[in-house]
Amino acid sequence: MSQKPALHVLLAAPRGFCAGVDRAIQIVEVALEKYGAPVYVRHEIVHNRFVVESLERKGAVFVKELDQVPDDRPVVFSAHGVPKSIPAEAQRRNLLYVDATCPLVSKVHREAERHHKDGRQIVLIGHAGHPEVIGTMGQLPPGAVLLVETVADVAALHVDDPDNLAFVTQTTLSVDDTAQITAALRARFPAVAGPLREDICYATTNRQAAVKAIAARADALLVLGAPNSSNSVRLVEVARQHGCGRAMLVQRAAQIDWDRMDRIGTLGITAGASAPEVLVEEVLAALRSRYHVSVEEVVTATESVTFKLPKVLAAE
């Protein structure tokens, strides 16, 4: 029997669940306890199939739109946020609804509303079609928010009044890419108002910093996360930009392409903000079946943020 090859694992920290994701999942679980199954959830509560399927087994039913929700059952809105038309429709139907929007996303919504009230047109830096972007743009009337995805989009931007402009950002973007777009905005529109504090959330920033700390040391790097998870996809991009060309996004250990792992001595591992730690453990177990594994956790920050549950779910 041949001896297993050695593999040194660099485990990025922080990784995995953030406070907003933790809260959103807890909201669905507490709603199931309080109201019984089924509890409906509009869209994936967070972008992770393992999490979604775990909640389905407990009695959650995930739907695309409110018209799929019966009148007599509660509905939860996802952590990414929703346009104002969604709770308005829920109220019109007298549905019991619970909003699981991450408080840091809600902060961006309030910023956009404040700028709009002050007469400013808003530029949103984000990815077209992402639920968070749809939710943020849906806080205000059509045309009040302009979306830019790249520096080139800034150059092509047509605004109503360059002196009455503000910008906000999606919370899960690349810190470095967003800095370039923000710089281009400020260069073209010097009067543009920005957030008091940056909109990219602490968890996104911390996970990207942790990847930067290990990328150059790793022969390959695995990011545990879903392909529709913006923050997970950004982690792959950050790893590649900072010295690890062989960075890969995988949802589960079963998806690992072992051929691409050939002749690797050091492997980086991290997880997006909606990926549970159990999936990291699953990957480590798969690695130990093939390699003699040593693990080094590289800690670049510690997190202590927690968010309260909505009042409607508070203990009576």
N, C-alpha and C positions, 0 to 999 in steps of 0.2 A: 504494500500500500504506500503510494507516494505521499511525501510530506506536504502539508498545505503551505502555499507561499505566504510570506508575511505581508500584511497590509496595515499601514498606519492611518487611522481615521482622525481627521480634524473635524470636530463637532462644533459648529458655530453656535454661539449663545450671545444674545437671545435668538430664539427660533420658535416657530409654531404659534399657537394661539395667542392672540392679543386680547385686551380687555373687552373690546367691542364684540369680537367673535364669541368669547366666553359668555358675555351677557346675552347675546342673541340666541345662542343654543339654550341657555338657562331659561330664557323667556318661553321658548316652545315647551320645554320640559315642565315648567311650573304651570303653564296654561293647560297642559294635558292633565296634570294632577288636579288642578282647580275645576276645570270644566269637563273632564273626561274626553275620551276619544270619540270621534275624530276632531282634531283641531286642524284647520286649514292654514296653509302658509302660501302667500303669494310670492312666487319665484323661489329659487333656492335660498334658504335662510342665510347660508354662506356658501361660497364656491368650493365645495368639497363633497364628492360623491359618498365617501365613507361616512361623513357626518350626516348627510341627507338620508342615506339608507338606514343608518342607526335610528334616526328620528322617525322614519317611516315605520320601522318595526315597533315603535312605541305608540303609534297611532296618529302621527302627523300625515296630512295629505297635502302634497305640493301641487299647486295649480299655476297656470300662467296668468290668468286674469280673474277679477272679482266675480264675473258672471258664472264662474264655475263653483262658487261658494254658496251653499244653501243658506236661506235666510235665518235658520235657527242655530247655526254653528259659529263659533268664534274664528276670526282670521288674524294671522300675524303677518306684518309687513317685514320684508327682509332687512338685513343690517345695512344694505347699500343705500337705503333711502328711496322714497317714492315721490313722484310729482304730486302737487297739491290736489290734483283731480281725483286721486285714489282715495284718500280719507274722506273727501267730499262725497264721493259716490257711496262709500261705506255708510256715511251718516244718512244719506238720502234713503238708503235701504234699511236703516236702523240695525245695521250689523254691529255686533260686538267686535271691535278690532283692537289689537295691541300693536303699537309701532316699535319694532326692534331696531330702528335706525341707529347706527353707532352715534353716540353723542358728539364725536369729532366730525362726523359728516354733517350732523345737525348744525354744528358751529359754522360750517361753510355756508349752509343754507341761510342762516341768520345774517352772515356777513353780506351775502348777495342781496338779501332783502333790504338791509340797511343802506347799501350803496344805491340801490334802485330808488329807495325813498328819498335819498339825497340828490336824485336827478342824474346819477351816473349810469352810463352804459357799461355792461360788465363783459369782460373777457374771461372765459373759463378755459384753463389749460387742462386738457384731459383727452381721453380716448373715445372717439365717436362710438355710440352704441353700447357703451358700458352702462350697467344699471345705475351706478352712482352718478354718472354724467347726465343720464336721462332724468334722474331724480332732482339733481341740482338745477338743471335748465327748466324743469317743470315747476319750480318754486315761483317763477315770474312769467309775465305775459310773453307770447311769441315775439322774438326779435330783441328782447331785452338783454339776452345773453348770447354772445358770440363765442363759438368754440374754436380753439387753436390746438393743434397736435404737435406742430413742429416749428422750428425757427423760420422755415420757408412760409408757413401759414401766417406768421406775424408780418412778414414783408408784404403779403398780399391782402392784409386786413383792411377793410373799409369800415370806418367808424363814423358815427354821427357828429361827434365833437371831440377832438383830441384832448381838449382841456377838461372834459367831463367823463373820465374813463377810470375804471377800477378793474383789478383782476383777482380771481380766486382760482384755486386748483383742486383737482381730484386728489384725494388723500393718499392714494396708493401708487403714485408715480415714482420714477427714478429721480432721486435727489439731484444727481448731476445733470441729467437732461433737462429737468425743470429749471435749474439755475440758468442754463443757457437760454431757454425760452424767455424766462423772466428778464434776463439781461437785454435780450433783443427787444422786448416790449418797452423796457425803460429807455432804451436808446432811441427808439422810434417815437415814443410818446412820453416825454420827460415828466409830464404832469400826472401820469397814471398813479392811482392810489392802490396800494397793496395791503395785504393782511397785516394786522398788528403783530401776529406771530404766524410763521409759515403754516400753510394748510396741510402739507404732507404730514401724516400722523407720526407720532413718536415711534410706533411699532414698525412702520415701514422704514423710517430712518434708521432705527437700531438694527433691523435685520439686514439692511444693505451695508451698514458699517461692519457688521460681523462677517459678512461674506467678503468684503474688501480685505479684512484682516487675514483671511485664510486662502484666498484665491491664488495668489502667487506661489504659495507653498504646495498647492495641490496639483497632481497630475491629471485628475478629473474631479468633478464636483457634481453631486446629486442634489437637486432641489425637490423636496417633497411638496407637491401641490398640483392643482388642477390647471389644465390649459386655459380655462376661462377665468382664472384667478389673476387679476392684474398684478398684485404684489408679488406673486410667485414667479410670473413671467419676467418681471423686472429683476428679480434676484438672479435669474439665469443670465440676463443681459449684463448685470453688474459684474458677475463672476467673469464673464468673457472679456469685459472691458478692463478688468484688473488682473489679468495674467493667467486665467484658466480657460483656454480655448475649448476644452472638452467638458463644458458645463451642460448638464442635461436635466430636463424636467420629467419627473416620474410621479405617478399618482400612488402606486403601491410597489412593494418589492417585486411582485410578479412582472412588472413592466421593465425591470432593469435589463438593458441590452448587455449581456455578459461579454459579447465579442468586443464591445467598445471599452470594456474594463481590462482588456488584455495588457499585461506588462505594466500595471499600475502599482506604484509603491506607496503613494500617499493619496488618499481620497478625502475630499471635503464633503460634508453633509450639512444641509440646513433644511428648514421647512417654512413654507409660507404661513402667513398669519391665520389662515383658515384650516391648516393641517394639524391634526392632533398628534401628540407625542407618541401614541401607540404605533403610528405609521413609521416613525423614526426607529422605534424598537424593533419593528418588523423587518426593516431594512438591515439593521445591525445583526439580527438573527440570521438573515439570509447570507450576509457577508461571512459570518462565523462558520457557516456550513461549508464555505469554500476557501476561507483564508484563516491564517492565524492572526487575529485582529488585536491591535492595541489602539486604545481610544484616548485622544487628547482633546478635552473641551477647551475651546478658546473663547473666553468671556470678554466682551467689549463693553457691556453695560448690564445693569440690573434693573428690572422693571417691577414697580409696585402699584401700578395704576389699576384701579377697579372702578366699575360703574354700577350704580344702583339699578334695580329693576323698576319698571314703570309702576306708578302708584296703583293702577288697576290690579296688579298682581301682588302687591304688598300683602304681607300676612295681616289677617284681620284680628 
